[in-house]
C-alpha cells in the first residue's frame, strides 16, 4: 500500500513542481527585467533622499555615500546641478551621457538596462522639493543576485509547503484504500469478522464520512457484503451441526433394530453390509460435528503434552484391526520419541482420517512418520498411489470437495470429502497447517502422496 501512497503523492508533487518551474521560467524570461528595474528604482529613490539630506555638507555627504556603498552594496556618483562630481564610492564608471544627466536634472529618473542596471535619480531639497543635484547608483553583483534569487527562494518555500500539503492529501486518499485492502485480504483468508472502520480521523476531531464520498460508499458496501457472508456461513454451519446431531438418534435406533432382527447366514451377510454403511454414516456425522465444534470454539479443548510417535504407533496398530484398512500394510518409520502439546483425541482423529484417505484413494504401502523440524512437529502419512495433482492440493481441503477422477476403482462418488477438511481444521486450531505433496518430495518425477500435519511443538 505504500506504493499507492507514493504514486498519489508523486502525482500531486509532480504537478506542483511543473507549475513552479513554469512560474520560474516565466519570471526569468519576462518578468525579470521589470522586477529588477522596479527594485533598482526604489533603491535609487531611497538613496537620493538620503543624499539630499547631506548634500549641503560635503564631509557629511562623503560619510553618507560611503555608508550607503557599504550597507546597500551600491556604487554611487553624486553630482551638482552643473554636473560636477561631489562624491563618489565604487569603481563602476558612469553609465549615463551628459544629455541623459541633463534630463535627470529636470526631475526625470533614468534607467540604463545594462548588465549592472544603473539608475540616475534627481536629488531634491527636503524642504522645497527643488532639484539640487543628481545621484547615479549601480548595484553590486551580489546585490543584483539577491534581488533575483529572493523570489526564487520564496518559490522554493512555497514548493516545500505544497509538498507537505500534497503528502497530507495523498495520505487522506490512500489510507481508506489501505484499510479496505487489508480487510479484503483478511476476508479472503477466512476471517469473516473482517470489517473496515467507517469513522475517519482528522487533525482535530473524529467524524463520519460525508455522503457522496465514493470511498466511503465502497467501504460500506464491503462491510455489508462481509456481514451477509458471515451470517450465511454461520447459518450454514449451524444447520450442518443441527442436522448431524439430529441424525445420530435415528441411526442409533436403526442399529438397535438390526440387532433385534432374526439372523440366518444370508441375513447376516446383508446385515453386515448395512452395519458397515451405518458405521460410515456415523463417521461422517462425527466428522461434521467435530468440524462444527472446532469452527465454533476455535481452540482445542484438552491440550496436553504427548509423544506424537506413540500416537502414530497406536493408529498403526488400529489399522491392522479396522475393516477400513484391513489387508493394507501400514508401517511406522523412525524410533525416537517426538514430543508436542496438542489435543490427543483431535490429533488421533485427524491422523486416522489421513490414514483412511490413503487407504481409500492411495495404494500400499502406507507409511506413518513423526519428526521434529525446527520449532515444528511434522506427522506425515505417505502412500504410493496416483497422488493428488498440484492444482488440486489446496481445493481438496475444502468441505465436500472430491477430485474429478478418483484414485481408486470405486469412482468419484466414493467418500464424502470431509476427511482432509477435518484434519485441516485440527491443524488450524493448533496453530498449524496441512501440506500435501508427492511421496518422493520434489526430486524426479512425482509419484504417490504425502500428507503432512505440521504443528508447533509447544502449541
PyMOL commands that set and color helices and strands:
alter all, ss='L'
color gray80, all
select helices_A, chain A and resi 2-54+58-71+98-105+141-188+214-260+265-297+308-321+323-325+344-361+390-392+395-397+419-429
alter helices_A, ss='H'
color red, helices_A
select strands_A, chain A and resi 74-79+85-89+110-112+118-124+131-139+199-201+206-208+303-307+330-332+339-343+366-373+376-383+433-437+449-456
alter strands_A, ss='S'
color yellow, strands_A
deselect
rebuild
show_as cartoon
